[in-house]
Amino acid sequence: MSTVQPLQRPRSIQQMLERVQHMITMESIGQAFAFEPRASDVFIATFPKSGTTWLQQIVHGLRTGGDMAFDEITEVVPWLETALDLGLDINAPQRAEPRAYKCHLPWPMIPKGGRYVLAVRDPRDVLVSQYHFWNGWFFETGSVSVEDLARGLFLNEELPFNYYRHLQSWWPERQQPQVLMLCYESMLADPQAAIRRIADFIGVTLNEALLSRVLEQSSVEFMRAHARQFDDHLLRDARDEVCGLPPGTVGGSKVRAGRAGGHVAELTDAVRAELDAAWQREIAGPLGLADYAALRRALDAGA
């Protein structure tokens, strides 16, 4: 009598890459590419782990006056690339106007004709956040180090999609009237100012009561207290088995520390040097930004 082997999480980056390719079907990606937006539609187009969920919550709170009656944020702000796989109709009316969508697409691939909000975050913190997000979900807890993830995924030049290519594609578009590019660290420093800019950009009239409500409901304390509404369980319920993952994720938090500079305590000097070298190669040369601090100064100055 044969025994069905229980599903196991990957224990290496290579195994992880083999599994993660099944997360989104080509049919679902094709639907995302073919989507024809309205001029009022808002795309939250941030690179993963750079404030995407935070922006979803801010945009949804602004347009609804603070609605929290959803099981998971993807229900009300669909992830465009996964919508077909999750059975979500991207053409359907949403809970309020403007319609809003999450996506991680670079500029050349994103459907054109809407409005685009994105935050840019220090790549060293993005790497650390990605590690904690994948740890216990797409690889067995503790089986892969942050150094493994850095070299096998984040800095892997053979992969078609990474932080640096995403930034390269969006940076030249930042001053278009339909694009709002924010600095994650500046949003942390002055969330009220960020909410005001986003409200103005998406066409929502902001009064002090709404500002106060959205400020509270988009705080890390509030979102951590309501963690299940921001944990991607709709995606996991639909796709984990297809990816060969067992149920019962122990990691994968999307709302963790909500701070800047966490990489200082978690990255080795060697990994930090490799990230710095990648910045010089991929960003400093092509975009003329000597380091991430220079990018932040340019964004904050509206340059």
Secondary structure as GFF3:
##gff-version 3
##sequence-region A 1 303
A	DSSP	alpha_helix	13	20	.	.	.	ID=ss1
A	DSSP	alpha_helix	26	34	.	.	.	ID=ss2
A	DSSP	beta_strand	42	44	.	.	.	ID=ss3
A	DSSP	alpha_helix	52	64	.	.	.	ID=ss4
A	DSSP	alpha_helix	73	76	.	.	.	ID=ss5
A	DSSP	three_ten_helix	80	82	.	.	.	ID=ss6
A	DSSP	alpha_helix	83	86	.	.	.	ID=ss7
A	DSSP	beta_strand	100	102	.	.	.	ID=ss8
A	DSSP	three_ten_helix	107	109	.	.	.	ID=ss9
A	DSSP	beta_strand	115	120	.	.	.	ID=ss10
A	DSSP	alpha_helix	123	134	.	.	.	ID=ss11
A	DSSP	alpha_helix	146	149	.	.	.	ID=ss12
A	DSSP	pi_helix	150	154	.	.	.	ID=ss13
A	DSSP	alpha_helix	163	170	.	.	.	ID=ss14
A	DSSP	three_ten_helix	171	173	.	.	.	ID=ss15
A	DSSP	beta_strand	179	183	.	.	.	ID=ss16
A	DSSP	alpha_helix	184	189	.	.	.	ID=ss17
A	DSSP	alpha_helix	191	202	.	.	.	ID=ss18
A	DSSP	alpha_helix	208	217	.	.	.	ID=ss19
A	DSSP	alpha_helix	220	225	.	.	.	ID=ss20
A	DSSP	three_ten_helix	227	230	.	.	.	ID=ss21
A	DSSP	alpha_helix	233	239	.	.	.	ID=ss22
A	DSSP	three_ten_helix	262	265	.	.	.	ID=ss23
A	DSSP	alpha_helix	269	279	.	.	.	ID=ss24
A	DSSP	pi_helix	280	284	.	.	.	ID=ss25
A	DSSP	alpha_helix	285	287	.	.	.	ID=ss26
A	DSSP	alpha_helix	292	300	.	.	.	ID=ss27
###
